[in-house]
Amino acid sequence: MNIRLIKDLLFKRISASLLLISVCVVLLIIIGLSAKSIPLLENQNLWEILTQSIWSPLKGNFGFLPFIMGTIWVTLISLIIAVPLCILSSVYLVEYATDRLRNSVLPLMNVLAAIPPVLYGVWGVLFVVPMVGQWIAPIFGVNASGYSVLSGGIVLAVMIFPIMVSIIVEVLKTIPQELKAASLSLGATKWETIKKVILKKAKPGIIAAVVLAISRAFGETIAVLMVCGNIPRVPQSIFDAGYPIPALIANNFGEMMSIPLYDSALMFAALLLFVIIFGFNLISRIILNRLEEEA
Amino acid sequence: MSSIKSRLRQEKIAKILMQLSGISITGSLFLIIGIILYKGLPYLSWEMVSQTPQGGFYIGKSGGILNAILGSLYLATAATILATIIGIPISIYLNLYIKSGSLIAKASKLLFDVLYGIPSIVYGAIAFSMMVWLGIRASLLGGIITITLLTIPIVVRTIDELVKTIPIDLKNVTKALGATRWEIAQVLLKYIKPGVFTAILLAFGRAIGDVAGVLLTTGFSDNLPKYLDEPAATLPLAIFFQLSSPIPEVQGRAYASALVLTFIILIIVICTHILASKQKKHKI
């Protein structure tokens, strides 16, 4: 056989097996996480684990509610801050901004995306936590340390800015010029066109961007861990400390060996994260792929 | 329908709101870098970046974070090289060897997209329990493997995006000259070369900044990293540990370490930007 064809075949075999191996790794992760979570699930039923709020590993109580609520609180707060800001800025960048402004702002988003989580955490401790503790909390008449779900939400909001802005900008770019022209020629102002035509048309894409941002926020570990306070109680207000699921895993993994079921509980937490994020990512990617094919 | 005046007023308010949100988003970037600069610069010294921790380093005595800087560089370099070696063939395979519309290609691309979003703590947790199961302790090698898994999806997806930008003619011309698929791949890779380096740099940036993945798998050590089977320090973890100390001097070092990491990331970003604009000019 020709040496060139042998090379071709060899490369095909190698790359196919590499692909196969990486798919197997995913299966391995799922199987490993599930296998490790089984002891906990045999001990308590799933509903109990998810809805009980008592977390005392020494007594064998593994209620995940405080952590689930902690995650939901910080994620919601970050979305409330980030979604309107990102939609408005992306619309501005696509519809109003000059090419020069757009070409200088979008690279800055790449810088923001490249900043590692730990630096966001440092910024959170140095700036956001004192700001929440000394300025925002007193306005509402609350005495708080600043290590709270609000701080976590603010830090997360900044972390999801870049992913949301870059996706929404891409989505807005795919909207046909004719649609805008038709609306404008009917006498609508630019803002009315944006509100009633562009945003309506871009809705699926924006939803996909938000879902993707949610899954980013869900899994963020170190930055939230640094600013959230980490108290395993269901937060009652935005100034209360929270304890999101990733922080739970990171904080306790090393020391879990001696307590029965503890490692199983933490692996269950990882499984929970994996399943939720996998699902969310899948949904938003499918929406985005479909949009791309249409465009 | 409201009067034209109020509609125009709405337009104006909306525009101002949009400008404000744009300013706050870009402003947050400068705020982050500004605060780290402001806090870190006073503590940054040659000693910080050129020495390993001496006795009593963590109560404010002399020493530096060279162990962490080198540890991070070793770890990120090794993981990025591995991820590139594994990732590039996969994306070539997905684009050249199987039909791009086929179910396998679509499903694999979707899978890598989804894996891109899986947080590093999940990789860290699973790698850690594997290591416990196999009886391996936290080590540089464990960290490298974990971070490689984390960065493979980045390489695969970024290169896949690049391959999409290649003109179909180039592929057809090469094919028409009788090239095998492997030879086509070489031509195409040459065409997207700057972009490939961008992908590698992106992966490197993610690798060097990750904490949750290395927290459990790599451990920490005050010595310079020499062996693969020994724990090694990493820069993000050094920042994290020092920041949680109550001693101001040690906290100051955390700020300075954060500044060092910021510099590394900024260098990476600037290189990426230069390469990306090269890729744009590169087009036929």
Interface residues (C-beta under 8 A of the other chain):
Chain A: R4 L5 K7 D8 F11 K12 I14 S15 A16 L18 L19 S22 V23 V25 V26 L28 I29 G32 L33 K36 P84 L85 C86 L88 S89 V91 Y92 L93 Y96 A97 V105 P107 L108 M109 N110 V111 L112 A114 I115 P116 P117 V118 L119 Y120 G121 V122 W123 V125 L126 F127 V158 F161 V165 T189 K190 W191 E192 I194 L212 S215 R216 F218 G219 E220 T221 I222 M226 P246 I249 A250 F253 G254 M257 D263 L266 M267 A270 L273 F274 I277 F278 F280 N281 L282 R285 I286 N289
Chain B: R7 L8 Q10 E11 A14 K15 L17 M18 Q19 S21 G22 S24 I25 T26 S28 L29 L31 I32 I35 I36 K39 I86 P89 I90 I92 Y93 L94 Y97 S108 L110 L111 D113 V114 L115 Y116 G117 I118 P119 S120 I121 V122 Y123 G124 A125 I126 F128 S129 M130 V132 L149 I152 T180 R181 W182 E183 A185 L202 G205 I208 G209 D210 V211 A212 L215 L216 P236 I239 F240 L243 A254 Y255 A258 L261 T262 I265 L266 I268 V269 T272 H273
